[in-house]
Amino acid sequence: MENQPILDLNAMHAAHQKMDEQDSQLREQTTAAWLNFYNALNDQQKTTVSTSLKKHFARVREHEHRMHERWGKGHGGPGAASAASAPAKP
């Protein structure tokens, strides 16, 4: 489509919607399979999975926090002012 002199935005939109629908169906199928697997576990196994997921979520939150701090320092956010006012090291 990109090689055409005039883009067909309607066709592009339709193709994008079709991909979104396919992606959504695949996500639902994957979710259903994981939930079926999880529901078949006993309580001890569910506790193990839950503990592991909680640790993973905590690492993701920490990573996001560090990325936000870095973004702020490099782009004039709250961290940038304190970094700019810090004395330079010789």
Secondary structure as UniProt FT lines:
FT   TURN            2..3
FT   HELIX           9..39
FT   HELIX           43..74
FT   TURN            75..76
FT   HELIX           78..85
//
